[in-house]
Amino acid sequence: MRIVSLAAAALVLSAVAGASTLAGAAEDGPILPGYWESTSKASFPVASNKTERKCISARAINAYLTGPVNNHYSCHYDTRNLHDGHAEMAGECVDNNGLRSKIQIDGTYAAESFSLNGHLQVLLGGLKIPISTSIEAHRLSGECPAGMKVEDGGAKPKDDAAG
């Protein structure tokens, strides 16, 4: 299950990371800030789907440019080709237990939506395990629901570190 979490999470954050580096859309990025819904899918060890809604600030879009990082894993992209609505990235993700996976992402984007496919190769005990992932995301609104946590791209406050 940890492998699926790594795969799905890497692709979800990679989607935002990739989209945030593109030029052309309003408000400092190619995707617009606001209330977003994304559905991610992974193929291993069993097919899984996860739908999330997040409030993304303009600051968060640019912060993801440095590469997705959270308490569970980090990703680094050696290749990042993004232009004219097409995204292509390649790199590596590592979880906090040292599990490594090579990742390749390709797809399309627009200011209010993106669709990405990821192909990971997880190295586990000397075996290379292939995993396919995908994400479909669209902006629900420019305004976030009252009281919803806003992903602002800043460092996590120390008080919030346990949560």
C-alpha positions as CSV (number, residue, x, y, z in Angstrom):
1,M,0.0,0.0,0.0
2,R,2.9,2.3,0.7
3,I,4.0,2.0,-3.0
4,V,0.5,3.1,-4.2
5,S,0.6,6.1,-1.9
6,L,4.0,7.1,-3.2
7,A,2.9,6.7,-6.8
8,A,-0.4,8.5,-6.4
9,A,1.0,11.3,-4.3
10,A,4.0,11.8,-6.5
11,L,1.8,12.2,-9.5
12,V,-0.7,14.5,-7.8
13,L,2.0,16.9,-6.6
14,S,4.0,16.5,-9.8
15,A,0.9,17.7,-11.7
16,V,0.9,20.9,-9.8
17,A,4.7,21.2,-9.9
18,G,4.7,20.7,-13.7
19,A,1.9,23.1,-14.3
20,S,3.3,25.8,-12.1
21,T,6.4,26.2,-14.3
22,L,4.6,27.1,-17.4
23,A,4.0,30.6,-18.7
24,G,0.9,32.0,-20.1
25,A,-2.0,31.9,-17.6
26,A,-3.0,34.7,-15.3
27,E,-1.9,35.2,-11.7
28,D,1.8,34.1,-12.0
29,G,1.2,30.6,-13.4
30,P,-0.4,28.5,-16.1
31,I,-3.0,27.0,-13.8
32,L,-5.1,29.4,-11.8
33,P,-5.4,29.4,-8.1
34,G,-8.7,28.5,-6.5
35,Y,-10.7,25.5,-5.5
36,W,-9.5,22.4,-7.4
37,E,-10.7,18.8,-7.6
38,S,-8.4,16.0,-8.7
39,T,-8.9,12.3,-9.2
40,S,-5.8,10.1,-9.2
41,K,-5.5,6.5,-10.1
42,A,-2.8,3.9,-9.6
43,S,-2.4,0.4,-10.9
44,F,-0.4,-1.4,-8.2
45,P,-0.8,-3.6,-6.2
46,V,-4.5,-3.3,-6.9
47,A,-6.2,-0.6,-8.9
48,S,-7.1,2.4,-6.7
49,N,-8.8,5.8,-7.1
50,K,-8.6,8.8,-4.9
51,T,-10.5,12.1,-5.3
52,E,-9.4,15.2,-3.5
53,R,-10.5,18.8,-3.3
54,K,-8.0,21.5,-2.4
55,C,-7.8,25.2,-2.2
56,I,-4.6,26.3,-3.9
57,S,-3.3,29.8,-3.5
58,A,-1.2,31.6,-6.2
59,R,1.7,31.3,-3.8
60,A,1.3,27.5,-3.7
61,I,1.5,27.2,-7.5
62,N,4.9,28.8,-7.5
63,A,6.2,27.0,-4.4
64,Y,5.6,23.7,-6.1
65,L,8.1,24.8,-8.8
66,T,10.9,23.7,-6.5
67,G,9.6,20.1,-6.5
68,P,7.0,18.4,-4.4
69,V,8.0,17.7,-0.8
70,N,6.0,16.6,2.2
71,N,6.4,14.6,5.4
72,H,6.3,11.3,3.4
73,Y,8.4,11.8,0.2
74,S,10.2,14.2,-2.0
75,C,10.6,14.3,-5.8
76,H,13.3,15.8,-8.0
77,Y,12.9,16.3,-11.8
78,D,16.0,16.2,-14.0
79,T,13.9,16.7,-17.1
80,R,11.1,19.2,-17.3
81,N,9.8,20.1,-20.7
82,L,6.7,22.2,-20.5
83,H,5.2,24.2,-23.4
84,D,2.1,24.9,-25.5
85,G,-0.2,22.9,-23.2
86,H,2.0,19.8,-23.1
87,A,3.9,18.6,-20.0
88,E,6.7,16.0,-19.9
89,M,8.9,15.4,-16.8
90,A,11.3,12.7,-15.6
91,G,13.0,12.2,-12.3
92,E,13.0,10.3,-9.0
93,C,10.9,10.2,-5.8
94,V,12.1,9.0,-2.5
95,D,9.9,8.3,0.5
96,N,11.0,8.8,4.2
97,N,12.0,5.1,4.4
98,G,14.3,5.4,1.4
99,L,12.0,3.7,-1.1
100,R,13.0,5.1,-4.5
101,S,11.1,5.2,-7.7
102,K,11.9,6.6,-11.1
103,I,9.0,8.6,-12.5
104,Q,8.1,9.8,-16.0
105,I,5.1,12.1,-16.6
106,D,3.4,13.3,-19.7
107,G,0.1,15.0,-20.3
108,T,-1.8,18.2,-21.1
109,Y,-2.7,21.3,-19.2
110,A,-4.8,24.4,-19.5
111,A,-5.5,27.3,-17.0
112,E,-8.4,25.4,-15.4
113,S,-7.6,21.7,-15.9
114,F,-4.9,19.2,-16.5
115,S,-4.6,15.5,-17.4
116,L,-1.3,13.7,-16.6
117,N,-0.1,10.1,-16.9
118,G,2.7,8.8,-14.8
119,H,4.9,5.8,-15.2
120,L,6.9,4.8,-12.1
121,Q,9.5,2.1,-11.6
122,V,9.8,1.4,-7.9
123,L,13.0,-0.3,-6.8
124,L,12.1,-2.7,-4.1
125,G,14.5,-5.4,-2.9
126,G,16.4,-5.4,-6.2
127,L,13.2,-5.7,-8.2
128,K,11.9,-3.0,-10.6
129,I,8.1,-2.8,-10.1
130,P,6.3,-0.9,-12.9
131,I,3.3,1.3,-11.8
132,S,1.0,3.3,-13.9
133,T,-0.7,6.4,-12.5
134,S,-2.9,9.2,-13.8
135,I,-4.5,12.3,-12.6
136,E,-7.4,14.3,-14.0
137,A,-7.9,17.7,-12.3
138,H,-10.2,20.7,-12.9
139,R,-10.8,24.0,-11.2
140,L,-14.2,24.1,-9.5
141,S,-14.1,27.8,-8.6
142,G,-11.9,30.8,-8.2
143,E,-13.2,31.1,-4.6
144,C,-12.7,28.4,-1.9
145,P,-15.4,27.3,0.4
146,A,-15.5,29.2,3.7
147,G,-13.3,27.7,6.4
148,M,-11.4,25.4,4.0
149,K,-7.6,25.1,4.6
150,V,-5.7,26.9,1.9
151,E,-2.5,25.3,0.5
152,D,-0.3,28.3,0.4
153,G,3.1,26.8,-0.4
154,G,4.8,28.1,2.7
155,A,6.6,26.1,5.3
156,K,4.4,24.2,7.7
157,P,4.0,26.1,11.0
158,K,5.7,24.2,13.9
159,D,2.4,24.1,15.8
160,D,0.9,22.2,12.8
161,A,3.8,19.7,12.5
162,A,2.0,16.9,14.4
163,G,-1.2,17.2,12.4
